């Protein structure tokens, strides 16, 4: 059975009902052997050799006691809900609380990101900033525009489609040195090569979405080396970053035959919300 062999298929019980779960991955080396003759894949680096290099920087920033307290309280709320669910995996409340912690972390980084972006604009002329959440996007934009007096663009899902190209044009022409956007609204398709630094306040769930956001500044026409700054404040940031690495390893093992877990046919562990929550609440546990 292919789902059992390649997707680490297992019979599980959810809310008292037995269900088949084939959302994992296993035997990736053999999967690559079966598919390699049918897949032609070129990376961006292989296809566009004229593009400048990209460097990722992980930067931890300080947070205020007020945000420390908010993060601690959000953790307590998550722990209580997780305990009441008996460690359940498919629980909308747990997912909601997990995302709340992510947003608390993003809001805690706002002042540091504002100071960082201000200096980047002074040094480089422009900057692009991405976040998952609307509240930190608006707060970062407002502080840089109102307090630092920079002209800027704020692209979120609230902006109608017909206005978006004009925002990009102003940024590309140098009229607006600041471009703040959410991943959902600006993570794909835009050309923002006026900047050579992008700040990721937080990260999306998948490595593909991360690369798409980073590559808004690394497209044809970019002549400067580009830099992607991953901002971290709390353990949940490392959790998501580790998740991204985990998914990328699994993808590379299946598609490119690169070594994944154990370098052979060992099943790659499925990363569920319950596992992420456990790793967050029990820092000594190995979530991956």
C-alpha positions as CSV (number, residue, x, y, z in Angstrom):
1,X,0.0,0.0,0.0
2,X,1.7,3.2,-1.2
3,X,0.2,5.4,1.5
4,X,1.6,3.1,4.2
5,X,5.0,2.8,2.5
6,X,5.7,6.4,1.4
7,X,3.3,8.4,3.7
8,X,4.0,6.6,7.0
9,X,0.3,5.7,7.0
10,X,-1.1,4.7,10.4
11,X,-4.5,3.9,11.9
12,X,-5.3,6.4,14.6
13,X,-8.2,7.2,16.8
14,X,-9.7,10.7,16.8
15,X,-12.6,11.6,19.1
16,X,-13.4,7.9,19.5
17,X,-13.4,7.2,15.7
18,X,-10.7,5.1,14.0
19,X,-9.2,7.0,11.0
20,X,-6.5,6.4,8.5
21,X,-3.7,9.0,8.7
22,X,-1.4,9.2,5.7
23,X,-0.1,12.8,6.2
24,X,3.5,11.7,7.2
25,X,6.5,10.6,5.1
26,X,8.7,7.5,5.0
27,X,11.0,5.6,2.7
28,X,12.0,8.8,1.0
29,X,15.1,7.3,-0.6
30,X,13.0,4.8,-2.4
31,X,10.5,7.4,-3.4
32,X,13.2,9.4,-5.0
33,X,14.5,6.3,-6.9
34,X,11.0,5.8,-8.3
35,X,10.4,9.4,-9.3
36,X,13.9,10.7,-10.4
37,X,13.5,9.6,-14.0
38,X,10.1,11.5,-14.3
39,X,11.1,14.8,-12.6
40,X,13.2,17.6,-14.1
41,X,13.9,20.2,-11.5
42,X,16.1,23.3,-11.5
43,X,16.6,25.5,-8.5
44,X,16.5,29.3,-8.8
45,X,20.3,29.4,-8.5
46,X,20.7,26.9,-11.4
47,X,18.2,28.7,-13.7
48,X,19.1,32.3,-13.0
49,X,22.9,32.3,-12.5
50,X,23.0,36.1,-12.8
51,X,21.2,36.7,-9.6
52,X,23.2,38.0,-6.6
53,X,23.8,35.8,-3.6
54,X,21.3,35.6,-0.6
55,X,22.4,35.5,3.0
56,X,20.1,34.6,5.9
57,X,20.8,36.2,9.3
58,X,19.1,34.9,12.5
59,X,18.8,37.9,14.9
60,X,17.5,37.6,18.5
61,X,16.0,40.8,19.9
62,X,15.2,42.0,23.4
63,X,11.6,42.3,24.6
64,X,10.0,44.4,27.3
65,X,8.8,43.0,30.6
66,X,5.2,43.7,29.5
67,X,5.6,41.5,26.5
68,X,7.3,38.8,28.6
69,X,4.3,38.8,30.8
70,X,1.9,38.5,27.8
71,X,3.9,35.6,26.4
72,X,4.0,33.8,29.8
73,X,0.2,34.2,30.1
74,X,-0.4,33.0,26.6
75,X,1.7,29.9,27.4
76,X,-0.3,29.2,30.5
77,X,-3.6,29.4,28.5
78,X,-2.1,27.0,26.0
79,X,-0.9,24.6,28.7
80,X,-4.4,24.6,30.3
81,X,-6.2,23.9,27.0
82,X,-3.7,21.2,26.1
83,X,-4.1,19.5,29.4
84,X,-7.9,19.5,29.1
85,X,-7.7,18.0,25.7
86,X,-5.5,15.1,27.0
87,X,-2.8,15.9,24.5
88,X,-5.2,15.9,21.6
89,X,-3.9,16.7,18.1
90,X,-6.8,17.9,16.1
91,X,-8.1,20.7,18.3
92,X,-9.1,24.1,16.9
93,X,-8.7,25.8,20.4
94,X,-5.1,24.6,20.7
95,X,-4.3,25.8,17.2
96,X,-5.8,29.1,17.9
97,X,-3.9,29.5,21.2
98,X,-0.7,28.4,19.5
99,X,-1.2,31.1,16.8
100,X,-2.0,33.6,19.6
101,X,1.5,33.0,21.1
102,X,3.0,33.5,17.7
103,X,1.3,36.9,17.4
104,X,2.3,37.8,20.9
105,X,5.9,37.1,19.9
106,X,5.6,39.2,16.8
107,X,4.2,42.2,18.6
108,X,7.0,41.9,21.1
109,X,9.5,42.5,18.3
110,X,7.9,45.6,16.9
111,X,10.2,48.2,18.6
112,X,13.3,46.3,17.7
113,X,12.2,45.9,14.1
114,X,11.4,49.6,13.8
115,X,14.8,50.6,15.0
116,X,16.5,48.0,12.7
117,X,14.4,49.1,9.7
118,X,15.1,52.8,10.4
119,X,18.9,52.2,10.3
120,X,18.6,50.0,7.2
121,X,16.8,52.7,5.3
122,X,19.5,55.2,6.3
123,X,22.3,52.9,5.2
124,X,20.7,51.2,2.2
125,X,17.9,53.5,1.1
126,X,15.0,51.0,1.5
127,X,13.7,47.9,3.3
128,X,11.0,45.3,3.0
129,X,9.3,43.8,6.0
130,X,7.1,40.7,6.2
131,X,4.9,39.4,9.0
132,X,2.0,36.9,9.3
133,X,-0.2,39.2,11.4
134,X,-2.1,42.3,10.7
135,X,-1.6,44.0,14.1
136,X,2.3,44.0,14.0
137,X,2.3,45.0,10.4
138,X,0.2,48.1,11.1
139,X,2.1,49.0,14.2
140,X,5.5,48.7,12.5
141,X,4.2,50.8,9.6
142,X,2.7,53.5,11.8
143,X,5.8,53.9,13.9
144,X,8.1,54.2,11.0
145,X,5.8,56.6,9.1
146,X,4.5,58.7,12.0
147,X,7.5,58.6,14.4
148,X,10.4,58.3,12.0
149,X,8.8,60.3,9.2
150,X,9.5,57.8,6.4
151,X,7.1,57.5,3.5
152,X,6.0,53.9,3.2
153,X,3.5,51.3,1.9
154,X,1.4,48.9,3.9
155,X,0.2,45.9,1.9
156,X,-2.3,43.6,3.6
157,X,-5.4,41.7,2.6
158,X,-7.4,44.9,3.3
159,X,-5.8,46.6,0.2
160,X,-7.9,46.2,-3.0
161,X,-6.1,44.7,-5.9
162,X,-6.3,47.7,-8.2
163,X,-4.2,49.8,-5.7
164,X,-1.4,47.3,-5.2
165,X,0.7,48.0,-8.3
166,X,0.8,51.7,-7.6
167,X,2.2,50.9,-4.2
168,X,4.9,48.7,-5.8
169,X,5.7,51.4,-8.3
170,X,6.2,54.0,-5.6
171,X,8.5,51.7,-3.7
172,X,10.5,50.8,-6.8
173,X,10.9,54.4,-7.9
174,X,12.3,55.4,-4.5
175,X,9.3,57.5,-3.5
176,X,8.5,55.1,-0.6
177,X,11.6,53.6,1.0
178,X,9.5,51.4,3.3
179,X,7.3,48.4,2.2
180,X,5.5,46.5,5.0
181,X,3.3,43.5,4.0
182,X,1.7,40.3,5.2
183,X,2.8,37.0,3.6
184,X,-0.7,36.4,2.2
185,X,-0.9,39.8,0.4
186,X,2.7,40.3,-0.7
187,X,4.5,37.0,-0.5
188,X,4.2,36.1,-4.2
189,X,4.5,37.8,-7.5
190,X,5.8,41.3,-6.4
191,X,9.1,42.7,-7.5
192,X,10.6,44.8,-4.7
193,X,14.2,44.9,-5.9
194,X,14.6,48.6,-4.8
195,X,15.6,46.9,-1.4
196,X,18.4,44.5,-0.8
197,X,17.3,43.6,2.8
198,X,14.1,41.9,3.8
199,X,13.1,41.5,7.5
200,X,11.0,38.5,8.4
201,X,9.4,39.5,11.7
202,X,8.0,35.9,11.9
203,X,7.9,33.0,9.5
204,X,5.1,31.2,7.7
205,X,4.5,27.5,8.0
206,X,6.4,26.2,4.9
207,X,9.9,26.7,3.5
208,X,8.3,27.5,0.1
209,X,6.4,30.5,1.5
210,X,9.6,31.7,3.2
211,X,11.6,31.6,0.0
212,X,8.9,33.3,-1.9
213,X,8.8,36.2,0.5
214,X,12.6,36.5,0.5
215,X,12.7,36.4,-3.3
216,X,10.6,39.5,-3.6
217,X,13.9,41.4,-3.4
218,X,15.9,38.8,-5.3
219,X,14.6,38.9,-8.8
220,X,15.9,39.9,-12.2
221,X,17.1,43.4,-12.0
222,X,18.6,43.1,-8.5
223,X,22.3,43.9,-8.6
224,X,23.2,43.9,-4.9
225,X,23.7,40.9,-2.6
226,X,20.5,40.4,-0.7
227,X,20.0,39.8,3.0
228,X,17.1,38.1,4.8
229,X,16.9,38.8,8.5
230,X,14.9,36.3,10.6
231,X,13.9,37.9,13.9
232,X,13.6,35.9,17.0
233,X,12.4,36.8,20.5
234,X,10.9,33.7,22.2
235,X,11.2,29.9,22.0
236,X,8.2,29.7,19.6
237,X,10.3,31.4,16.9
238,X,12.9,28.6,17.1
239,X,10.0,26.1,17.0
240,X,8.7,27.4,13.7
241,X,12.2,27.8,12.2
242,X,13.0,24.2,13.1
243,X,9.7,23.2,11.5
244,X,10.7,24.9,8.3
245,X,14.1,23.1,8.3
246,X,12.3,19.8,9.0
247,X,10.0,20.3,6.0
248,X,12.8,21.3,3.7
249,X,14.9,18.2,4.6
250,X,11.9,16.0,3.9
251,X,11.3,17.7,0.6
252,X,14.9,17.5,-0.5
253,X,15.1,13.8,0.5
254,X,12.0,13.0,-1.7
255,X,12.8,15.2,-4.7
256,X,16.6,15.5,-4.9
257,X,17.6,12.3,-3.1
258,X,19.5,14.3,-0.5
259,X,20.0,12.8,2.9
260,X,17.0,13.2,5.2
261,X,16.4,11.4,8.4
262,X,19.0,8.7,8.8
263,X,20.0,9.1,5.2
264,X,17.9,6.1,4.2
265,X,14.4,4.8,4.6
266,X,13.8,5.9,8.1
267,X,10.4,7.6,8.4
268,X,10.6,11.3,8.8
269,X,8.6,12.2,12.0
270,X,5.3,13.9,11.3
271,X,5.2,17.3,12.9
272,X,1.7,17.8,14.3
273,X,0.3,20.7,16.3
274,X,0.3,18.5,19.4
275,X,4.0,17.8,18.9
276,X,4.8,21.5,18.4
277,X,2.8,22.4,21.6
278,X,4.6,19.7,23.5
279,X,8.0,21.0,22.4
280,X,6.9,24.5,23.5
281,X,5.6,23.5,26.9
282,X,8.3,21.0,27.6
283,X,11.5,22.7,26.3
284,X,13.7,19.6,27.1
285,X,11.7,17.3,24.8
286,X,12.9,16.6,21.3
287,X,10.0,17.9,19.1
288,X,11.7,16.9,15.9
